[in-house]
Amino acid sequence: MIKIGISACFFYPDKDRAVFGPKSLSYMENDMARWIGKKGILPVLLPDLDDSLLTEIIDQMHGIILQGGSDIAPGYYGEVPIGRWKGDAYRDQYELKILDYAIKQEKPILGICRGFQLMNVYFGGTLYQDIPSQVPVAGVHRSAELYDTINHPIKFVSGTLFGDLYGHVSNPKVNTVHHQAIKQLGQDLEVYAHSEDGFIEAFGYTKVAAGKVMGVQWHPEFSGTQAGELLDEELIFNVFLEHAKQHRN
């Protein structure tokens, strides 16, 4: 059984919530569980535990996925919040701990949307805190109402892993559910793809084999919402899975 550790999203205490109102909750989005949970693969939600206990669990994982969710606190990349985008510093601390340990243990890692942005910050990069207000000429990258039903074209960098995976696809598109984006690319990261308006959409870490540590700005696990219109998300998963299998041996 291949075990894939998935970082948790958090709900914090909310007195207006009918169930577990005063408690903090850790959760995994269901499309993510279904995308990972294939035959012979066990998705494992990584709990919010003390370091020594959490690292013991990570040791048992064959790969790590950093899932999407709330914004990253600007303080982690040396900025102060603009407007209302304060981020989730508690989750940042939890996931940066997971990412740092997984990198040091040479685990395969896939970052998705927030996870992609967190990886960039970990490697010393920065983010646009809000695309519409900071880059007003940009295209639409998020709709709260339409959510994962919108898409945009994507361009792949030839000679890279994604150029090889998807270079044959005509008019490639990905879904888009983000209002933040990479501003300055982190160290030792190679760009795999751009949006048409110039934002980085995918990268890989150059200090390991291609695809072993990588991230994408879109949500491959949401591709079923626009079935037949978007890139084949299984190609990304298969690259990640092959590295996870090698880590098991």
C-alpha positions in Angstrom: 0.0 0.0 0.0 1.4 3.4 -1.0 0.7 5.9 1.7 0.3 9.6 0.7 0.2 12.2 3.5 -2.1 15.1 2.8 -1.7 18.4 4.8 -4.9 19.4 6.6 -7.2 22.4 6.1 -8.4 23.9 9.4 -11.7 25.3 10.7 -11.1 27.2 13.9 -13.5 27.7 16.8 -16.7 29.4 15.7 -19.5 30.0 18.3 -22.0 30.3 15.4 -21.2 26.8 14.1 -23.8 24.3 15.1 -21.4 21.3 15.4 -18.1 21.4 17.3 -18.5 25.1 17.7 -15.8 25.7 20.3 -13.4 23.2 18.7 -10.8 23.3 15.9 -11.3 20.9 13.0 -8.8 19.4 10.5 -10.2 18.2 7.2 -9.5 17.1 3.6 -11.6 18.2 0.6 -13.4 15.2 -0.8 -12.3 15.6 -4.5 -8.7 15.4 -3.2 -9.4 12.2 -1.3 -11.0 10.7 -4.4 -8.2 11.8 -6.7 -5.5 10.2 -4.5 -7.5 7.3 -3.1 -7.1 4.8 -6.0 -6.6 1.1 -5.6 -3.4 0.4 -3.6 -3.1 4.0 -2.5 -4.0 5.2 1.0 -4.7 9.0 1.5 -3.7 9.9 5.1 -4.7 13.3 6.6 -1.7 14.5 8.5 -2.8 15.5 12.0 -2.0 18.7 13.8 0.3 17.2 16.4 3.5 18.0 18.3 6.6 17.9 16.1 8.0 14.6 17.4 4.7 12.8 16.8 4.0 14.4 13.4 7.5 13.6 12.0 7.0 10.0 13.0 3.9 9.9 10.9 5.6 11.6 8.0 8.3 9.0 8.1 5.7 6.4 7.2 4.5 8.3 4.2 5.8 7.6 0.7 4.8 11.0 -0.6 3.3 14.3 0.6 0.6 16.5 -0.9 0.0 20.1 0.3 -3.6 20.9 -0.6 -5.3 24.2 -1.3 -7.2 26.5 1.0 -6.6 29.8 2.8 -4.1 32.5 2.0 -0.5 32.5 3.3 0.3 35.1 5.9 2.3 37.9 4.2 4.8 38.0 7.1 6.2 34.7 5.9 7.5 36.4 2.8 8.5 39.7 4.3 5.4 41.8 3.6 2.6 43.4 5.6 -1.0 42.5 4.7 -2.7 44.8 2.2 -6.4 45.2 2.9 -8.1 42.1 4.4 -5.7 39.4 3.2 -4.2 38.5 6.5 -3.7 34.8 5.7 -3.6 31.8 8.0 -0.4 32.0 10.0 -1.3 29.0 12.1 -1.7 26.7 9.1 1.4 28.2 7.5 3.5 27.1 10.5 2.0 23.6 10.5 2.6 23.1 6.7 6.0 24.7 6.6 7.0 22.3 9.3 5.7 19.4 7.2 7.4 20.7 4.0 10.7 21.3 5.7 10.9 17.8 7.2 9.7 16.2 3.9 12.4 18.0 1.9 15.1 17.0 4.3 13.9 13.4 4.2 13.8 13.5 0.4 10.1 12.7 0.2 8.2 13.3 -3.1 6.0 16.4 -2.7 3.2 17.9 -4.7 1.9 21.3 -3.9 -1.5 22.4 -5.2 -2.7 26.0 -5.3 -2.0 27.2 -1.8 0.5 24.4 -1.5 2.2 25.6 -4.7 2.4 29.1 -3.2 3.7 27.8 0.1 6.5 26.0 -1.6 7.5 29.1 -3.4 7.6 31.0 -0.1 9.6 28.2 1.5 12.2 28.5 -1.2 12.5 32.2 -0.6 10.0 33.6 -3.1 7.2 36.1 -2.7 3.5 36.4 -3.7 1.0 38.9 -5.1 -1.4 39.2 -2.2 -4.3 40.0 -4.4 -4.2 39.7 -8.2 -7.2 42.0 -9.0 -5.9 45.0 -6.9 -2.2 44.5 -7.5 -2.2 43.4 -11.2 -5.4 44.9 -12.5 -4.5 44.1 -16.2 -4.5 40.4 -15.4 -7.2 38.0 -16.5 -9.8 36.4 -14.3 -8.2 33.8 -12.0 -11.0 33.3 -9.5 -14.7 33.6 -9.2 -16.3 33.0 -5.8 -19.6 32.2 -7.4 -18.4 30.0 -10.3 -15.5 28.5 -8.4 -14.0 25.5 -10.2 -16.1 25.9 -13.4 -13.9 28.6 -14.9 -10.6 28.0 -16.8 -7.9 29.7 -18.8 -5.3 28.7 -21.4 -1.8 27.7 -20.2 1.6 27.7 -21.9 4.3 25.1 -21.1 8.0 25.7 -21.1 9.6 23.5 -23.7 12.4 21.2 -22.5 10.8 20.9 -19.0 8.9 18.0 -17.5 5.5 19.6 -18.2 6.6 20.5 -21.7 7.2 16.8 -22.3 4.0 15.8 -20.6 1.6 18.2 -22.3 3.5 19.8 -25.2 1.4 17.8 -27.6 -1.9 19.1 -26.3 -3.5 21.7 -28.5 -5.2 24.7 -26.7 -4.4 23.4 -23.2 -6.5 24.8 -20.4 -6.5 24.5 -16.6 -9.1 25.4 -14.0 -8.4 28.5 -11.9 -9.4 29.1 -8.3 -6.9 31.6 -6.9 -6.6 35.4 -6.2 -2.9 35.2 -5.2 0.0 34.3 -7.4 3.8 34.1 -7.5 5.5 37.4 -7.7 9.2 36.5 -7.2 10.2 32.8 -7.9 11.9 31.0 -5.1 15.5 29.7 -5.3 16.3 26.4 -7.2 12.8 26.3 -8.8 12.4 25.7 -12.5 9.2 27.1 -14.2 7.2 24.5 -16.0 4.3 26.6 -17.2 2.8 30.2 -17.4 -0.7 31.6 -17.8 -1.3 33.7 -20.8 -1.1 36.8 -18.7 2.3 35.9 -17.4 1.8 34.3 -14.0 3.8 31.2 -13.1 1.5 28.2 -13.1 3.8 25.2 -12.3 7.4 24.6 -11.2 9.8 21.9 -10.1 12.6 21.8 -7.6 15.9 21.5 -9.4 17.9 19.8 -6.6 16.1 16.4 -7.1 14.8 14.4 -10.0 12.3 16.1 -12.3 8.8 15.9 -10.8 9.8 14.6 -7.4 9.2 18.0 -5.8 6.8 20.1 -7.8 3.8 22.3 -7.6 0.9 23.6 -9.7 -1.3 26.6 -9.3 -4.5 24.9 -10.6 -6.5 22.1 -8.9 -6.0 18.8 -10.8 -8.3 17.1 -8.3 -11.2 19.4 -9.5 -10.8 18.5 -13.1 -13.9 16.4 -13.2 -16.1 19.5 -12.9 -15.0 20.4 -16.4 -14.4 16.9 -17.7 -13.0 16.9 -21.2 -12.1 20.6 -21.3 -8.9 20.5 -19.2 -5.6 18.9 -19.1 -5.4 15.2 -18.2 -4.8 15.5 -14.5 -3.7 11.8 -14.3 -0.4 12.6 -16.0 0.6 14.8 -13.0 -0.5 12.2 -10.5 1.3 9.4 -12.3 4.6 11.3 -12.2 4.2 11.9 -8.4 3.1 8.3 -7.8 6.2 6.9 -9.6 8.4 8.9 -7.3 6.3 7.7 -4.3 6.8 4.1 -5.4 10.5 4.6 -5.6 10.6 6.1 -2.1 8.9 3.0 -0.8 11.7 0.7 -2.0 
